[in-house]
Amino acid sequence: MKTNKLFLLILGLSISIFILSGCGKTKKSPTEIDFKTDLDTAKKIATDKNQPMVIVFLNSKCPWSKMLIDSTFSDKIVIEMSEKMVFVKLDVIKDSTLAHRFGIVYYPTVVVTKPDGSEIDRLVEYYPPTDFYNEIQLYLIGKETLEDYLTRLEDEPERVEYHLIVAEKYRNRASWDKALEYYNNVIKLGHKNQQDEVEKAMFEIANIFTEKGDYKSGIRAFNDFIKRFPHSERVEDARRIIPYCMVQNGDFYKALNYFKKYLDDYPQGKYVDWVKQHIDELNKVMKKG
């Protein structure tokens, strides 16, 4: 009899422990991000859960887009973020209308929004996992955003680095005129000890003219840049974009000479393959007349 009571007591304790341990189970952490591929669906989920969205615009042919997926979005710290945010993955080619609506020019671009879809800010190009996590956490508390820097400029209107950051943020939104305004502010306000900022601003102004399709202004701006900063590392890039602008303007013979001059001056340059490809295409066009 005692044996039976002891057996029942042990059995009862075992069942209690089993039940208690079951009640204490925690939810399993995700092992990958559950990306949504439809923005309207994602927005409804975000609204229902009152969660921000992370909208990722990728180009399947871009190595940095692939690296963002394979490296950053496979990292535990970023995967855990997806429990509290709705992640959306869109292809800039298939979802070109949305890409245009969001002003996507560079990729990858990650747009962070409030649950209602209004933009907080964005990350452009590749970010390693920790940097990606940290930057988004700052955005969610209103730091390092476009709005944050515009507020800072109200207190320090001559702070050159703030003008540069604001210009870049407008550039990343394809807000070209606003970007030009703030890049020009950098040039006006920049002093001798701020030539790095001025150099970057002048180069980006030339790039923006090219992005806008104003190739004559782009050529002129790149030449001004080269004249002002002849020893800059960016000169090589400027030297290959100038003939590209000439091609767009239909000045094929001049462009061909400029491309060949690039190869003469930079035989081991970063853009040799790109330039050779454009020379081949240009020769084909010129042969057809």
N, C-alpha and C positions, 0 to 999 in steps of 0.2 A: 504493500500500500504506500509506504514511504517512498519506495522507488518510483511508483507511478506519479506521486505528487511532485517529486524532484524532477522527473522527466517533463511533466506538464509545465512546471515553473521555468525550466530551461527553454522549453519550446516557446512559451509565452514571451520570454525575454528576447528570444531570437526573432520572433515575428515583429515585436515592437521596434527592435533595432532596425529591422529591414524596412518597416513602414517609415520610420523617422528618417532613415538615410535616403529613401525615395523622395520624401517631401523636401529634403534639403538639396536635391539635385539642381545644379545651375545650368542655364541654357548654354549649349555648345557654341563656341565662337565660330564664325564663318571661316572657311579656308580659301575662299575666293570672293571677289566682288560680284554681286548680282546686278550687272549692268542692265538698265532699261534701254531700249532702242527706239522708243516712241516718246517724243517730248510731251505730248498731251497727256499720255498715260502717266508719265513720271510726275508731271505737274500736279495731277489729281492725287497721287500717292503722297507727294510732298505736302500738299495742302491738308489732306486728311490727317497726316501724322505731325503736321507743323514742323517739318524738317527742311533745312536748306537743300538746294540741289547743287551737284557738281556735274556740269555739262562738258563733256570731253569731245572736242572736234579733232578728228584724226584724218590723215591721208595715208592710205594703205601703202603707197609707194615711198613714203618718207621714213628713213631709218630712225629718226628721232621719235616719230610716232610709235614705231614698233618697240623702241627701247623704253618708252614710257609705259607701255602695256606690259612688256616682259619683265621689266625691272621694278619700276615704281609701284604699279598696280598689283604686283604679286607679293609685295612686301607686307609683313604682318601689321605694321603700324598704320599703313594705309587701308588695308582690308578691314581693320577694326573701325576705322572712320566710317565705313559704309553702313555700319549698324545705326548710325545717328544722322546719316545724310543719304539722299537719293542720288545715286550715280547714273548718269546717262551717257551712252557712247554713240556718237554720230560720225558718219563718214562725210567729209567735205565735198566729195564728188557725188555720192548718192543723195545726200541731203543738202544740195547746193543752195536751195531756196532758204533754208534755215541758216546756212553758213553766211549767206549774203545779208540776211536780216540781222544777224549778230555782228556783222562787220568783221568776219574772220578773213584775215589776209595771210597770217603766218600760222604754221602748224608744227607741232600740236598746240592748240589753244584750249585752256581749261577755264570755263566761265563759272564762277561761283555766284549763286543767286539766293534770294530769300525764297520762302515757300511759295510765294505768289509769282515767282519767275522774274522779279525785278533784280537787275544785276547789282552785286556787291563790288566785285572786281574780277580780274582775270589773271591767269598765269600764261605766259607765252614761251614756247619752246620747251625743251626737256628740263625737268627738275628731279633730282635724286629723291628717294623716299622721305628722308628726314627733312630736307628743305621743303618739299611739297607739303608735308604735314604741318610744319611750323608756319609756313606762309598762310595756309588756309586758316589755321587757328587765329592768326593775327587778323585776317579779314573778317572772321566771324565776330570779333570784338571791336570792329571798326577801326583797326590800325593798319597803316601802310596802304590804304585804299586811295583812290583818286579823290574822294570826298575829304579824306583825312589830310592829304597834302594841300588841297585847295584851302582848307581851313588854316593850315600852318602858314601858308603864304599870306593870309590876311594879317597875321601877326609879324611875319618877317618877309615883306614883299621883295627884298633884294637878295634873298637867299638863293644863290645860283643853282645849287644842287637840287633844290625843291622845284625850280622851274624845269630842270632837266628831267626829273622823275615824272612830273605832270605831263610834259611833252611826250615822253615815252608811253605813258598810259593812254593818252589820246591817240598816238600812232597805232598802238595795239588794238584800238577800237575802229581804226580806219577813219577817225575824225581828223582828216588831213589839215584843214584850215586851223583848227585849234592847236594841233601839234606844231604847225609852222609858227604860230603866234608865240608859243612858249620856247621853242628852239631859238627863235630870234631874240627873245628876252635873254636867253643864256649868252648869246653873242654880245648884246648890248651891255649886260651887267658883268660879264666875265673880266677878271683882272689878270695880271701877269701870272699869278700863282694858281689860276684856274684855267689854264690853256688846255688841259685834258678835256674839260667839260665843253669848252668852245670848239675844240677839234671834233668831238663827237657830234655836237649840234650841227656844225657845218656839213659834215658827212651825211647825217640823217636828213637834212633839208634837201640835199641833192637826191637822196633816195626817194623821198616823198614825191618830188616832182616826177620822178620816173614811175612810181606807183600810180600817180594820177594820170599818166599818159602825156604829160607836158615835157616832151623829150628835149626840146630846145632849151628850156629853162634848166632841165636836168644836166645837160652837157655843160652849160655855162656855170652852174653851181659846182659841178665836179671839178672843172678847171680852176675855179676860184679856190676850191679846197686844196687842190694840188699845189697851187701857187703859194697859199698861206702855210701849208704844212707839208713841204716836199719830202720830209724824212719820216712821215707817218707810216705805220704798218698798213693803214687803210688805203694808201695810194695805189697799191697793187689792185685792190678791189675796184677802185675808181677807174683805173686804166682799162679794166675789162668791161665795165658797164658803159663807158663813154661810146665805144663802137657799137654796142648793143642798141643804145639810143639812136645812133646814126642809122642803123638798119631800119628801126621803126619809122624813121623820117624818110626812108627811101634813098638815103645817101650811101649806096652799096659800095662803090669804089673806095670812098674815103674810109668807110667802116673796115673794109678788107685790109687796107694799109695799117690802120690802127690795131687790128687784131694781130697782124704779123709783127708789128712793133712790140706788142706785148710779149710775144714768143721770143723775140730777140733779147728783150730786157729781162725776162723771167723764164729762162729755159727749164728751170726746175720749179716753177711757180705753182701755187695752190690751184690755179684755175686753168692749167695747161690743157687738160682733157676737154673742159667746157669750151675753151676758146677754139680748139681744133675742130670740135663738133660744129661750132657756129661757122667756121671758115668753110668746112665741107658743104654745109647747107647753103651758104652764101654763094659758093662757086656753082652749085647746081642751079640756083635761081638765076644767076647771071648768064649761064650757058643757055638757058631757055629764052633769054632775052627779056 
